[in-house]
Amino acid sequence: MQSVSLDSELVGLSLHPANFRTLFLEITEHVQGSQSCVEDPEVSRALRTRKVSHIIHLERLKERWEAATDASVVIKEVDYDLPESLKAALTGIDALIIVLNIGSIPDTEYKLIEAAAATGVKWILPTEFGGDSGNEEIRALPISAVKIGVRERIEELGMKWAGLTSGPWLDWSLKAGAFQIDVPNRKVMFINGGTPKFNTTDLETVGLAAARLITLPSGELEKFANRFVYVRSYLTSQKEIFEAVKKVSSTSDADWIITEKDAGTWIREGWETLKSGDFNGMVAVLYGHYMKGGPTSNFEAVREISNDILGLPVEDLEEGIKKALA
């Protein structure tokens, strides 16, 4: 697994004329060297086609974003530790999208929420973008439990939230080895035989969903008030992903070291690793739930998927894996 970065950046979007919503996006790199889910150019295009006139980006790492964004981006800097700085940035903003790494939840998120409430922000998309926090098992995990208070605080302050649920990110998880398919070293460990189906989403699609969700007409957006919104690129399994990886990499079973492990055992091992102070145990705990089968894995079996409402593309697994491994 790659190391988690705690660097934080802020992005704001303005919509004109006044009857269109004004957006403010907070973005943090999830993993050093990777894109965050609302950083992709496709997301900026989606926002601009929905009456976004210009993008205001507030950050601490100015040089990187100047290189990563286009000429329509106005870059400003903000200090998370100064409430007045955040309030100044959020003044006139109607909606806030927060995307933070685990290390910044909930402290940084609370700072943004408090400032948002003080300046009249109406909607917040808090840091979800992963497993189904509406599921009891997922909600009990450390990574999800800290989010409960965040959602409650948003409501206490009179704002509304919508939680975008996507399952694990296909491209990020594959590159990080979280699916237990180690492409560089040709090793795979199947969980529960590798056959349980689970939902997964490309990172770009997660960002696109966020952009299209928050720019829905107010009447349609209201339907998602204080609710989770479910999207997915694929319903697949470890073995299906592995077959696509082999095809893309022109390999066969003979080229790989293949092992298996029971999901319950893997999850218990993950908990023990976490108890020892090693955060890498979270991979086993979280992805064990994602890939063991049942509603923690296949949320579309029990939830309504909003892909059509948000106009998300129909995606091909092999093409997604080819792009992820390029």
C-alpha positions as CSV (number, residue, x, y, z in Angstrom):
1,M,0.0,0.0,0.0
2,Q,1.1,3.5,-0.7
3,S,1.5,6.0,2.1
4,V,-1.4,8.3,2.8
5,S,-0.9,12.0,2.3
6,L,-2.4,14.5,4.8
7,D,-2.0,17.5,2.5
8,S,-5.2,19.5,2.0
9,E,-6.5,21.7,-0.8
10,L,-9.7,23.6,-1.4
11,V,-11.5,24.2,-4.6
12,G,-14.4,26.5,-5.1
13,L,-16.8,26.8,-8.1
14,S,-19.0,29.8,-8.9
15,L,-22.2,29.6,-10.9
16,H,-23.9,32.5,-12.6
17,P,-26.4,34.1,-12.8
18,A,-27.6,34.4,-9.2
19,N,-30.4,31.8,-9.6
20,F,-27.8,29.1,-10.2
21,R,-26.1,27.5,-7.2
22,T,-22.6,28.5,-6.2
23,L,-20.3,25.6,-5.3
24,F,-17.3,25.2,-3.1
25,L,-15.3,22.0,-3.2
26,E,-12.7,20.9,-0.6
27,I,-10.3,18.3,-1.9
28,T,-7.6,16.3,-0.2
29,E,-5.2,13.9,-1.9
30,H,-6.2,10.4,-0.8
31,V,-3.0,8.8,-1.7
32,Q,0.3,10.5,-2.6
33,G,0.8,10.7,-6.3
34,S,-2.8,9.8,-7.2
35,Q,-5.7,11.9,-8.4
36,S,-8.5,12.7,-6.0
37,C,-12.0,12.0,-7.2
38,V,-13.0,15.5,-8.2
39,E,-9.7,16.6,-9.6
40,D,-10.2,14.9,-13.0
41,P,-10.7,17.3,-16.0
42,E,-13.9,15.5,-16.9
43,V,-15.4,16.7,-13.6
44,S,-14.5,20.3,-14.3
45,R,-16.1,19.9,-17.8
46,A,-19.2,18.5,-16.2
47,L,-19.5,21.4,-13.8
48,R,-18.9,24.0,-16.5
49,T,-21.6,22.5,-18.7
50,R,-24.0,23.0,-15.8
51,K,-23.5,26.8,-15.7
52,V,-20.2,26.9,-13.9
53,S,-18.6,30.1,-15.0
54,H,-15.2,29.8,-13.3
55,I,-13.5,27.7,-10.7
56,I,-11.9,29.1,-7.6
57,H,-9.3,26.9,-6.0
58,L,-8.2,27.4,-2.5
59,E,-5.3,25.4,-1.3
60,R,-2.0,25.0,0.5
61,L,-0.1,23.4,-2.3
62,K,-0.4,26.1,-4.9
63,E,2.3,24.9,-7.4
64,R,0.9,21.5,-8.0
65,W,-2.6,22.7,-8.8
66,E,-1.4,25.5,-11.0
67,A,0.1,22.8,-13.1
68,A,-2.9,20.4,-12.9
69,T,-5.7,22.8,-13.7
70,D,-6.7,24.9,-16.7
71,A,-6.8,28.7,-17.3
72,S,-10.4,29.0,-15.9
73,V,-9.1,28.1,-12.4
74,V,-8.6,31.0,-10.0
75,I,-6.2,29.9,-7.3
76,K,-6.4,31.3,-3.7
77,E,-5.0,30.1,-0.4
78,V,-6.7,29.4,2.8
79,D,-5.7,28.5,6.4
80,Y,-7.7,25.6,7.9
81,D,-6.8,26.7,11.4
82,L,-8.3,30.2,11.0
83,P,-12.1,30.2,11.1
84,E,-12.2,33.7,9.5
85,S,-10.1,32.4,6.6
86,L,-12.6,29.6,5.9
87,K,-15.5,31.9,6.4
88,A,-14.1,34.4,3.9
89,A,-13.6,31.6,1.3
90,L,-17.2,30.2,1.9
91,T,-19.0,33.5,1.7
92,G,-21.7,33.4,-1.0
93,I,-21.4,29.7,-1.4
94,D,-24.5,27.4,-1.5
95,A,-22.9,23.9,-1.6
96,L,-19.8,22.3,-0.2
97,I,-18.3,19.1,-1.4
98,I,-15.7,17.7,1.1
99,V,-13.2,15.0,0.1
100,L,-10.7,14.2,2.8
101,N,-8.3,11.4,3.6
102,I,-8.9,9.3,6.7
103,G,-6.4,11.3,8.7
104,S,-8.3,14.5,8.2
105,I,-11.7,13.2,9.4
106,P,-13.4,14.4,11.4
107,D,-11.3,17.4,12.7
108,T,-10.8,19.2,9.4
109,E,-14.3,18.3,8.3
110,Y,-15.9,19.8,11.4
111,K,-13.9,23.1,10.8
112,L,-15.3,23.3,7.3
113,I,-18.9,22.5,8.4
114,E,-18.9,25.1,11.1
115,A,-17.6,27.7,8.7
116,A,-20.1,26.6,6.1
117,A,-23.0,27.0,8.5
118,A,-21.8,30.5,9.6
119,T,-21.8,31.7,6.0
120,G,-25.1,30.3,4.8
121,V,-24.1,27.2,2.9
122,K,-27.2,25.1,2.3
123,W,-25.8,21.7,1.1
124,I,-22.8,19.6,2.0
125,L,-21.5,16.4,0.3
126,P,-19.4,15.1,3.2
127,T,-16.6,12.6,2.8
128,E,-18.3,9.3,1.9
129,F,-17.3,8.2,-1.7
130,G,-16.8,4.6,-0.6
131,G,-18.6,1.8,1.2
132,D,-22.3,1.9,2.2
133,S,-22.4,3.8,5.4
134,G,-26.1,3.0,5.5
135,N,-25.2,-0.7,6.1
136,E,-24.9,-1.6,9.8
137,E,-21.7,-3.6,9.3
138,I,-20.0,-0.9,7.3
139,R,-21.2,1.8,9.6
140,A,-19.5,0.0,12.6
141,L,-16.1,0.1,11.0
142,P,-13.7,2.8,12.3
143,I,-13.4,4.5,8.9
144,S,-17.2,4.9,8.8
145,A,-18.0,5.4,12.4
146,V,-16.3,8.8,12.5
147,K,-18.6,10.0,9.7
148,I,-21.8,9.5,11.7
149,G,-21.1,12.6,13.9
150,V,-20.2,14.6,10.8
151,R,-23.6,13.9,9.2
152,E,-25.4,14.6,12.5
153,R,-23.6,17.9,12.9
154,I,-24.6,19.1,9.4
155,E,-28.2,18.5,10.3
156,E,-27.8,20.2,13.7
157,L,-26.6,23.3,12.0
158,G,-29.6,23.4,9.7
159,M,-27.9,22.3,6.5
160,K,-28.6,19.3,4.3
161,W,-26.2,16.5,3.2
162,A,-26.1,13.8,0.5
163,G,-23.7,10.9,0.9
164,L,-22.3,9.6,-2.3
165,T,-21.7,5.8,-2.1
166,S,-19.6,4.1,-4.7
167,G,-18.0,1.1,-3.2
168,P,-14.2,0.8,-3.5
169,W,-12.6,2.6,-6.4
170,L,-11.6,0.1,-9.1
171,D,-8.6,1.9,-10.5
172,W,-7.2,3.1,-7.2
173,S,-7.7,-0.3,-5.5
174,L,-6.1,-2.2,-8.3
175,K,-3.0,0.0,-8.4
176,A,-2.7,-0.1,-4.6
177,G,-3.1,-3.9,-4.5
178,A,-6.2,-3.6,-2.2
179,F,-8.1,-6.1,-4.3
180,Q,-5.3,-8.5,-3.4
181,I,-4.2,-8.7,-7.0
182,D,-0.6,-7.7,-7.0
183,V,0.1,-7.0,-10.7
184,P,3.8,-6.1,-10.5
185,N,4.6,-9.2,-8.5
186,R,2.0,-11.5,-10.2
187,K,0.4,-12.6,-6.9
188,V,-3.3,-12.9,-6.2
189,M,-5.1,-14.0,-3.0
190,F,-8.8,-14.9,-3.5
191,I,-11.1,-14.0,-0.7
192,N,-13.9,-16.5,-0.2
193,G,-12.9,-18.1,-3.5
194,G,-12.9,-14.8,-5.4
195,T,-16.5,-15.3,-6.6
196,P,-18.6,-13.0,-4.4
197,K,-20.0,-10.1,-6.3
198,F,-19.3,-6.5,-5.2
199,N,-19.9,-3.0,-6.5
200,T,-16.9,-0.9,-7.5
201,T,-16.5,2.4,-9.3
202,D,-13.8,4.2,-11.3
203,L,-12.4,7.2,-9.6
204,E,-13.3,9.5,-12.5
205,T,-16.9,8.3,-12.4
206,V,-17.1,9.1,-8.6
207,G,-16.1,12.6,-9.3
208,L,-18.5,12.9,-12.2
209,A,-21.3,11.7,-10.0
210,A,-20.4,14.3,-7.4
211,A,-20.5,17.0,-10.0
212,R,-23.8,16.0,-11.5
213,L,-25.4,15.3,-8.1
214,I,-24.7,18.7,-6.6
215,T,-25.8,20.5,-9.9
216,L,-29.2,18.7,-10.1
217,P,-32.1,21.1,-10.3
218,S,-33.1,22.0,-6.8
219,G,-36.3,20.0,-6.9
220,E,-34.4,16.8,-7.9
221,L,-31.6,17.4,-5.5
222,E,-34.1,17.8,-2.6
223,K,-35.1,14.1,-3.1
224,F,-31.6,13.2,-1.8
225,A,-31.7,15.4,1.3
226,N,-30.0,13.7,4.2
227,R,-29.8,10.4,2.3
228,F,-27.2,8.2,0.7
229,V,-26.9,8.3,-3.1
230,Y,-25.7,5.0,-4.7
231,V,-23.6,4.8,-7.9
232,R,-21.4,2.1,-9.4
233,S,-19.4,1.4,-12.5
234,Y,-19.4,-2.3,-12.2
235,L,-20.9,-5.3,-10.4
236,T,-18.0,-7.8,-10.5
237,S,-15.9,-10.2,-8.5
238,Q,-12.2,-10.7,-7.7
239,K,-12.1,-13.5,-10.3
240,E,-13.7,-11.4,-13.0
241,I,-11.2,-8.6,-12.3
242,F,-8.3,-11.2,-12.3
243,E,-9.5,-12.6,-15.7
244,A,-9.5,-9.1,-17.1
245,V,-6.1,-8.3,-15.6
246,K,-4.7,-11.5,-17.2
247,K,-6.1,-10.5,-20.6
248,V,-4.8,-7.0,-20.4
249,S,-1.4,-8.1,-19.2
250,S,-1.2,-11.1,-21.7
251,T,-0.6,-13.6,-18.8
252,S,-2.1,-16.9,-17.7
253,D,-2.6,-18.6,-14.3
254,A,0.8,-20.2,-14.8
255,D,2.4,-16.8,-14.5
256,W,0.8,-16.0,-11.1
257,I,1.1,-17.2,-7.5
258,I,-2.5,-17.9,-6.5
259,T,-3.6,-18.4,-2.9
260,E,-6.9,-18.2,-1.1
261,K,-8.2,-17.0,2.3
262,D,-11.5,-17.0,4.1
263,A,-12.9,-13.4,4.5
264,G,-13.5,-13.9,8.2
265,T,-9.9,-14.9,8.8
266,W,-8.6,-12.0,6.8
267,I,-10.8,-9.5,8.6
268,R,-9.7,-10.8,12.0
269,E,-6.1,-10.6,11.0
270,G,-6.7,-7.0,9.9
271,W,-8.2,-6.2,13.3
272,E,-5.1,-7.6,15.0
273,T,-2.9,-5.6,12.8
274,L,-4.8,-2.4,13.6
275,K,-4.6,-3.2,17.4
276,S,-0.8,-3.3,17.1
277,G,-0.8,0.2,15.7
278,D,-0.3,-0.7,12.1
279,F,-3.0,1.1,10.0
280,N,-2.4,-1.2,7.0
281,G,-4.7,-3.6,8.8
282,M,-7.6,-1.4,7.6
283,V,-7.2,-2.8,4.1
284,A,-8.1,-6.3,5.3
285,V,-10.9,-5.1,7.5
286,L,-12.4,-2.8,4.9
287,Y,-11.9,-4.8,1.8
288,G,-12.8,-8.0,3.6
289,H,-16.2,-6.6,4.0
290,Y,-16.3,-5.3,0.5
291,M,-15.4,-8.7,-1.0
292,K,-16.9,-11.3,1.3
293,G,-20.3,-11.2,-0.4
294,G,-23.8,-10.1,0.7
295,P,-25.1,-6.5,1.2
296,T,-21.8,-5.1,2.4
297,S,-20.4,-6.0,-1.0
298,N,-23.2,-5.9,-3.5
299,F,-25.2,-2.8,-2.3
300,E,-27.2,-2.6,-5.6
301,A,-29.0,-5.8,-4.5
302,V,-30.7,-3.8,-1.7
303,R,-30.3,-0.2,-2.7
304,E,-31.6,2.0,-5.6
305,I,-28.8,2.9,-8.0
306,S,-28.8,6.5,-9.3
307,N,-26.6,6.1,-12.3
308,D,-29.4,6.9,-14.7
309,I,-30.6,10.0,-12.8
310,L,-27.0,11.4,-12.9
311,G,-26.4,10.4,-16.5
312,L,-23.4,8.3,-15.7
313,P,-21.8,6.3,-18.5
314,V,-22.1,2.6,-19.0
315,E,-18.6,1.2,-18.5
316,D,-16.7,-1.9,-19.6
317,L,-14.6,-3.7,-17.0
318,E,-11.8,-4.7,-19.3
319,E,-11.5,-1.1,-20.6
320,G,-11.5,0.2,-17.0
321,I,-8.7,-2.2,-16.0
322,K,-6.7,-1.4,-19.1
323,K,-6.9,2.3,-18.3
324,A,-6.0,1.7,-14.6
325,L,-2.9,-0.3,-15.5
326,A,-1.7,2.0,-18.3
